[in-house]
Amino acid sequence: MTSVQYIDFVKQNLPCENVEQNISVVLMNLSALIKNYIPQDRVHLTKDILFETCHSLLAVEGAPKDAISDSLFGFVSKNEHLEMCLEWVKSSQITKNAVCVYELK
C-alpha cells in the first residue's frame, strides 16, 4: 500500500473508529506521512481534507475528542482554517456550525 493509498484508506475508515488509542496512532502516522512521504503537490490538499475530517469527527457523539483535537491543529493548511483556529483559541472551544463540540483545555 502506498502512502497515498493509506491516506485514502484512513479518510474513509477514521469516522468508523471509536478507540482513542487507535485514532491517536493513525493521526500521528498521517502527520509523519504528510511531512515525509507524500508528493509535495498533494500536501495542502491532504491536510485540508484531514482538517475537515477531524473537525467533523469532533461533532460525532462518542468520538474520542481528545485524540482528534490534539491532531486537528497539525492539519491546518489554509488561511480559513488558521483564522478558525485562532477564534477557537480565543474562545477556548472548538465549534462546528456555531455549536461547541470541544472545550479546549
C-alpha positions in Angstrom: 0.0 0.0 0.0 1.4 3.4 -1.0 1.3 6.4 1.3 -1.4 8.0 -0.8 -3.5 4.8 -0.7 -3.0 4.6 3.1 -4.2 8.2 3.5 -7.3 7.5 1.4 -8.0 4.3 3.4 -7.7 6.3 6.7 -10.0 9.1 5.4 -12.7 6.5 4.7 -12.3 4.5 7.9 -11.4 7.1 10.5 -15.1 8.1 11.0 -15.9 4.4 11.9 -13.1 4.2 14.5 -14.0 4.8 18.2 -10.9 3.7 20.1 -8.9 6.7 21.2 -5.5 5.0 21.1 -6.2 3.8 17.5 -7.2 7.3 16.4 -4.1 8.8 18.1 -1.7 6.4 16.4 -3.4 6.8 13.0 -3.4 10.6 13.2 0.3 10.5 14.3 1.1 8.3 11.4 -0.7 10.5 9.0 1.3 13.5 10.2 4.5 11.7 9.5 3.3 10.5 6.1 2.4 14.0 5.1 5.7 15.5 6.2 7.9 12.9 4.7 6.3 10.7 2.1 3.5 12.1 0.0 4.2 14.2 -3.1 4.7 17.9 -2.3 1.9 18.9 -4.6 -0.6 16.9 -2.5 0.4 18.2 0.9 -2.0 21.1 1.1 -5.0 19.2 -0.3 -4.4 16.3 2.0 -4.1 18.5 5.1 -7.2 20.3 4.1 -9.2 17.1 3.8 -7.9 15.7 7.1 -8.6 19.0 8.9 -12.2 18.9 7.7 -12.5 15.2 8.5 -11.2 15.7 12.1 -13.3 18.8 12.6 -16.4 16.8 11.5 -15.5 13.9 13.8 -15.5 16.2 16.8 -19.2 16.7 16.3 -19.9 13.0 16.4 -21.3 11.8 19.7 -19.0 9.3 21.4 -16.0 10.2 19.3 -12.7 10.2 21.3 -12.4 14.0 21.1 -9.1 14.4 23.0 -7.2 12.4 20.4 -8.9 14.2 17.5 -8.4 17.7 18.8 -4.7 17.0 19.6 -4.1 16.4 15.9 -6.6 18.8 14.4 -4.3 21.9 14.6 -1.5 20.0 12.8 -3.6 19.7 9.7 -4.1 23.5 9.2 -3.2 24.4 5.7 -5.4 27.3 4.6 -5.9 30.8 5.9 -9.5 30.0 6.6 -8.5 27.1 8.9 -5.9 29.3 10.6 -8.5 32.0 11.3 -10.9 29.4 12.6 -8.3 28.0 14.9 -7.4 31.5 16.3 -11.1 32.1 17.1 -11.2 28.7 18.8 -8.2 29.5 20.9 -9.6 32.9 21.9 -12.9 31.4 22.9 -11.4 28.2 24.4 -13.7 26.0 22.4 -13.9 24.3 19.1 -17.1 25.0 17.3 -18.9 23.4 14.4 -21.8 25.4 12.9 -21.7 27.8 15.9 -22.1 24.9 18.4 -19.4 24.0 20.8 -18.1 20.5 20.0 -15.0 20.5 22.3 -13.8 22.6 25.2 -10.1 23.4 24.9 -8.1 22.7 28.0 
